Amino acid sequence: MISTGISVATEQALRNLSVFLLDASSGHLDPRSAVIFSSTVAEAYVDQALTELATSSVAVGSAFGSAMLDRHSDGMHGSWPSRVEWLRAGFAITLGDLSEYNNLTVLIELRNAIVHGPDQLTERQVRSVSDVMTLRHRLESLVNVSTQGRSLHYSPLTPAAAILLARKFVITLDPLVQAALKKAH
């Protein structure tokens, strides 16, 4: 066990991240891999939490509720805005109020730039001058990634920073999910 009082899903996510944190700290982990891995662990954790919350809710106690969950469960996991909305509307968990989630969004944006750029800010990310300036500042301050034009430039500190952002998010979300699960029972 990592710590008492955390859920099994949280423990698994933290264990997954910790394995790569050692490599990241020693400089043996590619920054792109660290960003993609960390954001994927955070996403999978939220998806698992949503599934657990949905299946524990009173809605599954009725035929109508079960049918609604069956029909809309894929939509819960379709995008980050969808995850955020389902957590808020269904379980009173407001991710937008959490600095750890707002920091994680930088990791998500960086993942998108790596995957869809590739390795450069996407057209969507540079559409607004004020948004791109904010993103560039947050990339530099949170994950040690600088930009030159649209190109991304990683620091040796980027892998550990990415993993730690995901770790802080998971740790912060765990008690909120556990409290929502207690309300559902």
N, C-alpha and C positions, 0 to 999 in steps of 0.2 A: 504494500500500500504506500502511496505517496503521502497522503495525509488523511486523517480521519474526517469524516463528515462530507467528503466529496462523493459524487456519483461514480458508478462504474464507467460510464461514458466519459466523464471528465478525466478520470484516472487514465483511461486508455489514450485519450487525446494528449494528455500531458506526457505520458510515456513515449508516444510516437514522436512528439516534438523534442523530448530530451535526448533521444538517440542522435538526432541530427544536430542538436546544439553543441555537443562535444566536437563534432567534425567542423561545425561552423566556427567555433571559437578558436580552433587550431588552424584555420585557414584552408581546410581540406574539402570545402563544400562550394560548389559553383553557386554564385549569387542567384542566378536564374532558377536553379533547382530549389534552392532554399525558399525563394519567394513563392514558386508554384506549389511546393510541398506545404508550406505553412498556411497559405490561403486555402488550400484544399482540406487540410486538417480542420481549420476553423469552419469551413462550409459544411463538411461532413458532420461535425459536432452539432451545428445548428440544425441540420436536417434530422439528425438522430433525436435531438431534443424536441423538435416539432412533432415528429412521429410519436414519441413517447407521450407528449402532452395531449396530442389529438386522440390517441387510443385510450388515454386515461380520463378523458373528459366525459361529462354526463351525456354529451351528444351521442356517443356510441351506445348508450343504453336504450335508445329508441330506433325503430326501423328508419324513420325519417333522418335522424342524425347520422346513422350508419351510412345511409344512401348518400347524404350530402358529403360526408368525408370520403367515401369511395369515389364520388364524382369529382371532387375538388382537391384531393390529396396531392396529385401531381403538380397542381398549380402552386401549392405551398412551397415547393422546392425548386421552382422554375428560375428564380432570380433572387438577388439580394433584396430588392425592393419588396418582392412578394414575401420573402421570409420575414422581413421586418414588419410588414403589415399584418401577417398572420399572428406573429408573436404579440403584437400590440392589440389587435382587435379580439383575438381569441383567448389570450392569456394574460393581458395587462402587463406585458413585458415590453418596455419602450426602449429599444436599442439606441435610438437617436439621442437619448439623454445621457448615454454612457460615453465618456471620453475614450474608453478602450475600444468601443465600436467605431467611433469617429476616426480613431487612429488606424483601426483595421481597414477602413475604407481606402486608405492610402495603399495598403498592401494589395487590396483587390484591384485598385487602379493600376498598380505596377504590374500585377499578374496579367491584366488585360493588355497592357502595353507590350509585355514580353510575348504573349501568345498571339495577339492580333496585329501588333505593330509591324513586323516583329522587331523587338528591341528598340522601339522608338514610340513616342507618344502617338496615339491614334488620331485620326481625323476628328472623331468625336471629342477627344480630350483637349484638342487645341482650337475648338470652335470659338470659344469665348476667351478673349485676352485676359480678363480678370480671373476666370477659372483656371487657365493654364498657369498664370502667375502664382495662384494659391497652391495648385498642385505641385509645381516645381519647388516651392518653399517647403511644403510638407514632405515631399520625397527626400529632400536634402536633410531636413531636421529629424525625420522619423526613421528613415531606412538608409541614410547616407548614400543616396543616389543623386548625382548631379545630371543636368541635361545641357546639351549643347545643340541648339536648334531643337529638333525633335528627338535626337539620339540620346540614349540612356548611357550613363557611365557609372559603373558600380565601384564601391569601395570594398576593401577587405572586411570592413565592419558590417556590410549589408546582410550577409547570411544570418549572423547572430541577431541583428536588429529585427529582421523579418520574423524569425522564430520567436523572439521575445514578445513582439507585438501580438502574435497569435496566442501565445501562452497567457499573456495578461488578459486577453479577451475571454478565453475559455474559463480562466479562474474567476473572472468577474461575473460571467453569465451563470455559472453553476448554482450559486445560492438563489438566484432569481428563478431558475428553472425548478429547483427543488421546492421553493415556496409555492410556485404555481401548481406543482404536482400535489402538494399537500392540500391545497384548496380544492383540487379536482376530486379528491377521495372523500 
